[in-house]
Amino acid sequence: MKKWFCSVAGLSLTLAGSLAVFAQTPAAPPPNILNIETINIKPYVDGPFDKVASEYPALAKHIKDPMHMLAMESLTGAPRVIYLSGFDSLEALEKNEEWVPGDADAEAKIEALDAREAPYISEVHHTIWHYLPDLSNNVAAADIPHSHYWEVLIFHMRPGHAEDFAVTTKLYRDASLKSGENVPWATYEGMHGVTDSYLVLVPMTSLKDEDTGLAHKKDFAAALGADGMAQMNKLTGEGVASVEDNLWMVNPEWSYVEKSWVDANPKYWATEPPAKPAPKPAAGAPPAPKAPPAP
């Protein structure tokens, strides 16, 4: 876990100004319910894991799996992958969990892939989160189909200090806007599989957005002011137990995204199967005639 500088104020300085360059395309709001599957990959087996993980999206498309997923691999921390799937409601998630291909051959293929992937995995963990629009910011400006990197933060709060997180987040948002930055981020509260925790998702078109954030540290500090900094330090010191802050890179070959994403960035998302080799002539068959030379 990355050391957190003892305060959200310190973390805010690292984020201030990030993601300043976003394509201003209309964006759907973040999903109300977010299901995250975290897979811990054993050390030094990234290559074999990649080969198996890359086969799932094609199979999902073939069997018309209704659940789409965004896959990201860790750039910091232990080697792992997260799969994010969004739903309008818990009822919609339930329907997806109860969906079956209805094809014994397809189910057998899924089980075979799971068996091939298992030797490379040390742990699998599932969490469910609920979207908090009041603690999010400028989500419509995020160009998700072109966001190839994400900063993912999880704030683990001490029991009874949920309000401290809300106040701190609003202080950060106000200072960010005052400094001239309007960073898009989505905030979720933990519902199942996690306790007293908040998730903040920060999409980035490239890591250059992080460099932009570093260049605006002084502007953010000035906008927050000494009193604001002192208040944030007090709130986080009393209310925050720990923070996870990691960078993730989207892996399009492991993802199974909606058609609108593919249409928005086809070169990145569309993964075409390799071309089939030309069939070999049967034994004893005459060679294929050569094309006549050009006149």
N, C-alpha and C positions, 0 to 999 in steps of 0.2 A: 504494500500500500504506500502511495506517495505521501511524504510528510506534508502536512497541511498548513504550515506557518502559524498554527494556533488560532486562526480566525478566518471567518468568511471574508473579512476585509482584504486579507492577503490574497485569497483566492480570487476575489472580485477583480483585483488589479491585474491578474494574469488573464482574465477573460475580457476585460474592458476593451471595447473597440474591435473585438474579433468579429468575423463574419460581416464586415462592412460592405463587401462586394457580393451582392446577391442578385440573381436575375429576377426582375420584378414580374414574375409570372403568377397567375392566379393559382392559389394552393388550397386544397381541401384542408379543413381543420384537422388537428391531430386526432387519432382515434380515442374514443371515450374510455375503452378498456384496452390495455396493452399486456400481451402475454409474452414473456421473455424466457427462452430456454438457453441456459448457459452450459456449454460443454467444455470441460477441462481436457485439454489434449496432453497426452504424455510427452515428455521432452524428446526432441529429436525424431519425431515421427510425423512431422508436418507434411512431408511429401506423400507418404502413403495415405494419410488422412485426406489430403486434398483430392486424391484420385477418386476416393469413394464419395466424398461430400459433393463432388461435381456431378455425380450421376443422379442425385435426388431430384433436382429441378426438372430434368427431362422426363423423368418418370411421373412426377407430379402433374406436369402438363399433359402427359399421355392419358392419365387416368382422370383428368379434369378435377383435381383436388380443389375444393372451394377456398382453402386457406392459403393466402399468399404470405410470403415471409421475406424479410430483409436480413441478410447474413453479413456479419462483420467479424473480422479477426483482430485480435488485440495487437497493438503496437507497443503497449507498456504492460508491465505485470507479467504474470505467468501466461504461457501459450494457451489460448482458449478462443472459442467462437461463441457469439450470441446470435440467436434467431429471434427477430421481433415480428409479432403478428398482431394486427389491430382489429378490434371489433366494436360495433356500436353499443353492445350491451353484453352482460353476462349470459343472457339467454342465447344470443348469437354465438358466443363462445361454446355454449353447451351443444348447440346444433352441430357445430363443426366437430366437436369431440365425438359426437355420436355418428358422424358420417363415416361410411365404409365404402370402398370402391365398388362392392357388389360383383367383383371379378376375382375368382380364386387365384388366377394367374398373377394378377396385379398385387394381391396381398402377399403372395409367395415372393414376388420380386422385392417388395418392401422389406419383408423379413430377412431376405438374403442380403440386402444392403446393410441392414442393421447389424447382422452377424459379422459382415466384413469390416464394419466400422468399429465394432466393440473393442478389438484388441488395442486400438489407438487412443481410447478414452479412459480417463481415470475417475471422472465424476460427471453427473448430469443433475442440474438443478433448475426448477421452474418457479417463476414468480408472476404474480398478477398485480397490475397497477391501474390506478384510476386517475384520469386527466383532471388537472386543476387549472382552468383557464384564467382565474384571477391571479395566479402566481406565475403565469407564463407571459411571454412578451413577443409581439410582432411576428407571430407565427405565419401570417400570410405572406411575409417577405421571404420565407425560406424556400429555396429552389431544391426540393427534396430529390427529384430524379437526377440532378447534377451534383448532389452532395456526396462526395466520395470519401469523406472523413467525418468523424463525429467525436466530440468530447462528451463523455458520459460520466456524470457525477452522481454519487449516492450519498446522501446525508443521513447518518444514523443518529437520531435524536435520543436524548435521555427521556424516560417516561415522564409525561406531563408537561413537556416543553414544545409541543407542536406549534403553539402560537409564536414562539421565538423564531421558528423557521419562517413563518409567514411575514413577520415584521422585518426580519433581516432581508428577505427576498425583495420586499417592497422598497426598503432603503437602497438596496443595490440597483434596482430598476430605476428609481427616481434619479440617483446620481448618474447612472449611465445616460439617461435621456438628457439630463442637464449638461453633460459633457459633450453632447452632440452625437452620441452613439445610440443606435437602436437595434441592438443585437437580438436576433430571433432565438428563442429557446422555448421548450415545452417542459412543464413540470407535472410530475405524477406523484401520488401518494401510494405507499405500499398497502395492498389489501390482503394478499395471501402469499405465503412462502417467505415473508419478510415482515419485520416488526418495527414500528416507530421509525419509518424510513421514507425519504423523499428522493425521487429520481429526477434529474435535470438532463435533458437531451439537447445538445448544441450542435446543429449540423454545419458542416463546412464544405465549400466547394473544393478547397485545397488547403494544405497546411500554411499557405501564405497568409490565410486569414488569421492564424495565430500570431504571425509576425506583426500584422496590423494591430492586433490587440496589445502587444508589448509596447508598440510605439505610442499608445494612448494611456499608459499607466499614470503619468503625471496629471493628465487632464481629468481622469477619473478621481484621483486622490483629491485634487482641488475641488471638484464638484461635491464630493462626499463631505469634505471639511473635517476639522478636528473633532467636533462634537459628534458628527455622524460616525466617524471611525471609532470613537470611544464607545458609542452605543452598540455598534456592531460587535466590537471586541467583548463587551459585557454579555450580550445576548448569546454569542457563540460559545464563550467560555463557560456559561452556565447551562446551555441547552444542548450543545452538540457533543455527542460521545466520540464520533469518528467520521471521517469522510474518505470515500474512494473517488479518485480522479484519474481517469484513464483515457487514452486516445485509441480510437478504433478505425480501421480501414474497411470500407465496404468491399465485399467479394462478390462481384456479379455472377460468377460461375456457381456459387453456392446459393444464390438467391432465386426466389420464384416470385417476381413482382407483377403488379397489374399491368395490363396492356398500355394504359395511359403513360406509365413510366417508360416503357420500352419506346413508345411513339415519341416521347419527349427527348430521349437520348438513345437512339437505336444503336449507335456504334458501341456504346458502353454496355447496354443491357442485353442486346440480342446475341445469344450464343448459338451459332449454327452448328449442327453436327458435322463431323468431318466428311468430305466427299468420299463416296464409295469407289474403290479401285475398279478399273475397267475389267470386265470378266475375261478370264483366260480362255483361249480357243480350246476346243475339245481335242483330245489326243487324235492325231492323224488327220485333223482338219487342215485344209490348205490355208496359207497365210492370207490375211485380209489384203485386198488390192490396195496399192498405193495411190494416192491422189495424183492426177496428172499435173505436170508442172504448169505454172502460170504462164500465159502467153506473153 
